Amino acid sequence: MTDPAAVLSLPKPGWATDDVAMLYDMARRFMEEEVAPRYDEFEKNGMVDRAVWEKAGEAGLLCASMPEAYGGAGGTYAHEAAIIDALGHVGVDGFGIVLHNAIVAPYILHYGSEEQKRNWLPRLASGELIGAIAMTEPGAGSDLQGVKSRARKDGNHYLVSGSKTFITNGQNANLIIVVTKTDAEKGAKGMSLIVVETDDADGFERGRNLDKIGMKANDTSELFFNDMRVPTANLLGHEEGQGFVQLMQQLPQERLLIGGQAIAMAERALAVTIDYVRERKAFGKAIIDFQNTQFKLAELKTEATVGRVFYNDCVARHVAGGLDPSTASMAKYWLSDLQGKVVDECLQLFGGYGYMNEYPIARMYRDARVQRIYGGTNEIMKLLIARSL
Ligand SMILES: Cc1cc2nc3c(=O)[nH]c(=O)nc-3n(C[C@H](O)[C@H](O)[C@H](O)COP(=O)(O)OP(=O)(O)OC[C@H]3O[C@@H](n4cnc5c(N)ncnc54)[C@H](O)[C@@H]3O)c2cc1C
């Protein structure tokens, strides 16, 4: 099979140092051996087995960018980028370790007290804890300041109440960062992030594992908090009211990683399509011999190359600490739009077979759609970019 990692004929990016490249190979082997063969089963169950999470932990794939002192592998965002590429190239993007590693764990690393870091990060690294972040509510998605979840103080506990929806890893997660209002009068300044551990917790309930059009191996769910008692020591940050600022600081990395997922999946779409059009025949010749096919694939390869070069530059800047939020928004919006285009046009080259679920391009088509929606919709990305003008 054409290698999705080589389909663009680009030199190795600067951020892919030897240890990052080794991690990519290891992560790719893990996904090929442990996840891909069972992926249909995971899609049917609507989630990846916990045992696979624990195996990923044993293999060193959880918390790759967390310091070794907290059980991580001591890497940087480049290591997470290698794992993102591996997931996309193998086509198992519903396995929610990217959110666990590169979204949930960094909140604890950046805002957690020493005690919180020692308590949670090693268990996130082993897979004993699976992470989720619960921002979205039925009445508040793009407009995050509109969250209605509350955390009321009761002695040295908070009573957390509210409903969340669309939460990635929602059935498997047992450590959830909940976006709440500790002061409903103060708008954004009243928002706080509170970490809840859900094992045997009263006042916490999981709702439906939602029936989606794609990303079916992920347990995107509803969550309900009904005066759940959480120690005040689980607040992230030194004081209440920091939640909105913390989210604004961390969302650029979330946006960059969605851009990474997008380009890796676009590369896989190109690879499987090149293989298909070489084999499939019509009018006595291979589909690749039609000039339309060649022009289409030439255009898509060109655009994917432009996208990969831009993404590589963003990763390098992010690792060096210099990626601004507006460029991260560009990566999320432009690369996920590109992914949608590449996958759609590749599917067309499969003809009717592209519409059949047994062909991988059909799954890629279903999985691609949400990339323009979550992590902040692409319309919200444009608003953020426009603010930098
Ligand atoms: C599969 C999946 C996984 C997800 N995982 C998570 C998760 O782990 N944690 C989490 O907290 N959330 C998660 N989400 C939620 C996701 O981030 C939200 O769905 C998204 O931010 C959009 O919010 P919304 O659905 O409420 O849409 P709305 O905010 O209602 O938007 C509807 C439409 O209006 C547009 N719109 C809204 N405001 C404006 C504006 N100011 N200007 C122009 N257009 C605007 C939007 O772009 C969109 O097209 C997930 C969603 C999905 C589908």
The ligand as an SDF file (V2000), in Angstrom:
LIG
                    3D

 53 58  0  0  0  0  0  0  0  0999 V2000
  -17.9800   14.6160   17.9300 C   0  0  0  0  0  0  0  0  0  0  0  0
  -17.8980   15.8150   18.8270 C   0  0  0  0  0  0  0  0  0  0  0  0
  -16.9840   15.8240   19.8760 C   0  0  0  0  0  0  0  0  0  0  0  0
  -16.9320   16.9140   20.7490 C   0  0  0  0  0  0  0  0  0  0  0  0
  -16.1030   16.8630   21.8370 N   0  0  0  0  0  0  0  0  0  0  0  0
  -16.2060   17.8360   22.7830 C   0  0  0  0  0  0  0  0  0  0  0  0
  -15.5100   17.7100   24.0280 C   0  0  0  0  0  0  0  0  0  0  0  0
  -14.7520   16.7580   24.2540 O   0  0  0  0  0  0  0  0  0  0  0  0
  -15.7010   18.6660   24.9530 N   0  0  0  0  0  0  0  0  0  0  0  0
  -16.5150   19.7360   24.7590 C   0  0  0  0  0  0  0  0  0  0  0  0
  -16.6530   20.5450   25.6570 O   0  0  0  0  0  0  0  0  0  0  0  0
  -17.1830   19.8830   23.5860 N   0  0  0  0  0  0  0  0  0  0  0  0
  -17.0590   18.9520   22.5940 C   0  0  0  0  0  0  0  0  0  0  0  0
  -17.7510   19.0860   21.4190 N   0  0  0  0  0  0  0  0  0  0  0  0
  -18.6110   20.2480   21.2290 C   0  0  0  0  0  0  0  0  0  0  0  0
  -18.1250   21.2180   20.1610 C   0  0  0  0  0  0  0  0  0  0  0  0
  -16.9680   21.8910   20.5640 O   0  0  0  0  0  0  0  0  0  0  0  0
  -19.2860   22.1600   19.8440 C   0  0  0  0  0  0  0  0  0  0  0  0
  -20.2630   21.3770   19.1680 O   0  0  0  0  0  0  0  0  0  0  0  0
  -18.8880   23.3490   18.9970 C   0  0  0  0  0  0  0  0  0  0  0  0
  -18.0530   24.2120   19.7230 O   0  0  0  0  0  0  0  0  0  0  0  0
  -20.0830   24.1300   18.4760 C   0  0  0  0  0  0  0  0  0  0  0  0
  -21.0090   24.4170   19.4710 O   0  0  0  0  0  0  0  0  0  0  0  0
  -22.5660   24.0860   19.2290 P   0  0  0  0  0  0  0  0  0  0  0  0
  -22.6540   22.6690   18.7860 O   0  0  0  0  0  0  0  0  0  0  0  0
  -23.3300   24.4810   20.4280 O   0  0  0  0  0  0  0  0  0  0  0  0
  -22.9890   24.9740   17.9840 O   0  0  0  0  0  0  0  0  0  0  0  0
  -23.5390   26.4810   18.0600 P   0  0  0  0  0  0  0  0  0  0  0  0
  -22.6710   27.2960   18.9140 O   0  0  0  0  0  0  0  0  0  0  0  0
  -24.9940   26.4270   18.3580 O   0  0  0  0  0  0  0  0  0  0  0  0
  -23.3530   26.9360   16.5470 O   0  0  0  0  0  0  0  0  0  0  0  0
  -24.3000   26.6600   15.4910 C   0  0  0  0  0  0  0  0  0  0  0  0
  -23.8140   27.3750   14.2160 C   0  0  0  0  0  0  0  0  0  0  0  0
  -23.7700   28.7850   14.4440 O   0  0  0  0  0  0  0  0  0  0  0  0
  -22.4930   29.2790   14.1400 C   0  0  0  0  0  0  0  0  0  0  0  0
  -22.1630   30.3830   15.0320 N   0  0  0  0  0  0  0  0  0  0  0  0
  -22.2360   30.4250   16.3820 C   0  0  0  0  0  0  0  0  0  0  0  0
  -21.8120   31.6050   16.8520 N   0  0  0  0  0  0  0  0  0  0  0  0
  -21.4690   32.3480   15.7580 C   0  0  0  0  0  0  0  0  0  0  0  0
  -20.9530   33.6560   15.5680 C   0  0  0  0  0  0  0  0  0  0  0  0
  -20.6700   34.4690   16.6000 N   0  0  0  0  0  0  0  0  0  0  0  0
  -20.7250   34.0860   14.3120 N   0  0  0  0  0  0  0  0  0  0  0  0
  -20.9700   33.2710   13.2450 C   0  0  0  0  0  0  0  0  0  0  0  0
  -21.4570   32.0200   13.3620 N   0  0  0  0  0  0  0  0  0  0  0  0
  -21.6900   31.5490   14.6010 C   0  0  0  0  0  0  0  0  0  0  0  0
  -21.5550   28.1090   14.3400 C   0  0  0  0  0  0  0  0  0  0  0  0
  -20.3470   28.2820   13.6180 O   0  0  0  0  0  0  0  0  0  0  0  0
  -22.3880   26.9660   13.8170 C   0  0  0  0  0  0  0  0  0  0  0  0
  -22.2820   26.9110   12.4200 O   0  0  0  0  0  0  0  0  0  0  0  0
  -17.7780   18.0290   20.5240 C   0  0  0  0  0  0  0  0  0  0  0  0
  -18.6630   18.0340   19.4410 C   0  0  0  0  0  0  0  0  0  0  0  0
  -18.7390   16.9380   18.6020 C   0  0  0  0  0  0  0  0  0  0  0  0
  -19.7380   16.9630   17.4870 C   0  0  0  0  0  0  0  0  0  0  0  0
  1  2  1  0
  2  3  1  0
  2 52  2  0
  3  4  2  0
  4  5  1  0
  4 50  1  0
  5  6  2  0
  6  7  1  0
  6 13  1  0
  7  8  2  0
  7  9  1  0
  9 10  1  0
 10 11  2  0
 10 12  1  0
 12 13  2  0
 13 14  1  0
 14 15  1  0
 14 50  1  0
 15 16  1  0
 16 17  1  0
 16 18  1  0
 18 19  1  0
 18 20  1  0
 20 21  1  0
 20 22  1  0
 22 23  1  0
 23 24  1  0
 24 25  2  0
 24 26  1  0
 24 27  1  0
 27 28  1  0
 28 29  2  0
 28 30  1  0
 28 31  1  0
 31 32  1  0
 32 33  1  0
 33 34  1  0
 33 48  1  0
 34 35  1  0
 35 36  1  0
 35 46  1  0
 36 37  1  0
 36 45  1  0
 37 38  2  0
 38 39  1  0
 39 40  1  0
 39 45  2  0
 40 41  1  0
 40 42  2  0
 42 43  1  0
 43 44  2  0
 44 45  1  0
 46 47  1  0
 46 48  1  0
 48 49  1  0
 50 51  2  0
 51 52  1  0
 52 53  1  0
M  END
$$$$
